Amino acid sequence: MRRLSLSLSASLFLGLGAVLMLASQPRSQTKPPIQTPDLPGITAPDKFASGCVSCHVKLAADKDFRLVQAIKLIKGHPSIAAVKTVPNDCRACHSGKPGAAKPLSEAVHKAHFGKKSKSEFVSQFHGQCLSCHSIDPATGKQRVKSGPKNW
């Protein structure tokens, strides 16, 4: 019985020693490579270089997502026939100045992000800030992308 006890103690002692020895070995410090995020116009091609008109397009007769169609649904909105560049020309009325129409930034941000992750812009089109805004990496200056009207 004593021999069994000594044998068991020796086995436990050696086993514990092996575990401690392995645990004290330096572990590999390799980290997974950092993936560069796709930032349109910065680290990836900009598929939406013209901003609004890059996405708001007519896909078919019954799928017309152009802004000229959306504006028709806004009661009392004046004609936008004179608009040539979107959204730059829209700021003539949507300046945010006293007596002017609601600032364009408020309307657009609410329409695109108002439902948070349930917003179609986010959930279906994977829209994000750089879909509409561009940043000059050299200066850090931001601008709203704009392009010729598509109607």
Residue pairs with C-beta under 8 A, 6 or more apart in sequence:
36 43
37 43
38 44
39 130
40 46
40 47
40 48
40 130
40 131
40 134
41 49
41 130
41 134
41 135
42 130
42 135
42 137
46 130
46 134
47 54
48 54
48 55
48 131
48 132
48 145
49 145
49 147
50 145
50 146
50 147
50 148
51 86
51 87
51 132
51 144
51 145
51 146
51 147
52 67
52 86
52 87
52 132
52 145
52 146
52 147
53 66
53 67
53 86
53 147
53 148
53 149
53 150
54 145
54 147
55 65
55 125
55 127
55 131
56 65
56 66
56 67
56 70
56 150
57 65
57 66
57 150
58 64
58 65
58 66
58 150
59 65
66 150
66 151
67 80
67 86
67 149
67 151
68 80
68 149
68 151
71 77
71 80
78 93
80 90
82 89
83 89
83 90
83 149
84 148
84 149
85 146
85 147
85 148
85 149
86 146
86 147
86 148
86 149
86 150
87 104
87 108
87 144
87 146
88 144
88 146
90 104
91 104
93 100
93 101
94 100
94 101
94 102
94 103
94 104
94 107
95 101
95 103
96 102
96 103
96 105
96 106
108 132
111 121
112 119
112 121
112 122
112 127
112 132
113 119
113 121
113 122
116 122
117 123
119 127
121 127
121 131
122 128
125 131
132 144
132 145
133 142
133 143
133 144
133 145
134 142
134 143
134 145
135 141
135 142
136 142
136 143
